[in-house]
């Protein structure tokens, strides 16, 4: 059996050199991948696209309240001025502990605008694991009711200010007032005990009048955001992954190539985001891509099956991403509805993604069968990725083969995401040919700058 392919008698081509997967890309995609991406901060790249939409499409919808793109720009500008008023600047670090709420992204993008690194802990991490998150962070932005999980860390003298972000701030009345009062009561003890604790309103009133320049210059190697993952570690210990602006912007090169026909993402489409911002694959697919392509993001901070099912039925999103158990629970609900003779319409789905874990061929076939019964033109999109490359490595997006049998021992994770190169290597670092088994290596301009260790951002 041949383990390599040759184009001549003397030249041996390896898979990573031949890039056989490129034949599956749309015409013109390979040429598009040669184009240079702008050297800008992520926020500069995003804000340019957001302004170009001219408010034709809402940016966010949160508990029924529609937030315009111009409002998003204003909010980010306001929080950038608050941070500058606090004394934050290029090279500083902040801690952001938050669910999927609009204010999470106002703070995140504002920090990137002024050159501040945002560290985002995994909200399910143990108190012991959380100790290494704060590194050299000077300020903390924590959503009200959640500060108790970080109380020992936040009391450290390195944090000059702790801003309690109001998860109800962008909700519509009366829900905003009811839940807002409850959260205010919860955090009253913390505010009274520590003068460095303040509400959003207090922070804006005290520091929001900064009138100087806010936009930091682009720095190729500056760590802009630090994400948390347990997917590539042993015993669930989180790794803190440092990503630069350059790497995150580079991810859009592949998005342009993948979306050559303009059928996956386009203006007017909707995204359902239930994942907190520390999940960088969700951040890219469900928030950053929609903002660039004129889509509207429905935000739901409660990552629970009943909320996921209700949101799918009510919002009818074109795109979403959740772990396998939520998809399985959703399709059990669909199956029950169909058994009762009720109609379920899933024709709105364009890019429904399962992430975070694998899936058996039998379970995927079951989901795809139900998708077809409910008028969907695509099946569940499977793939493979890791936080170290910011999102996807491979994507199995093939609506034309929704009728695939899925009768193999393992499901396909698709073809390499455009701009990614993959290869199989042996233990000595030598690439192997076709049909051989080894370790998967990935090369991409979106790879991490290093891990956050010992209070320093590795580059």
Order of alpha helices (4+ residues) and beta strands (2+ residues): beta-beta-alpha-alpha-alpha-beta-beta-alpha-beta-alpha-beta-alpha-beta-alpha-beta-alpha-beta-alpha-beta-beta-alpha-beta-alpha-beta-alpha-beta-alpha-beta-alpha-beta-beta-beta-beta-beta-beta-beta
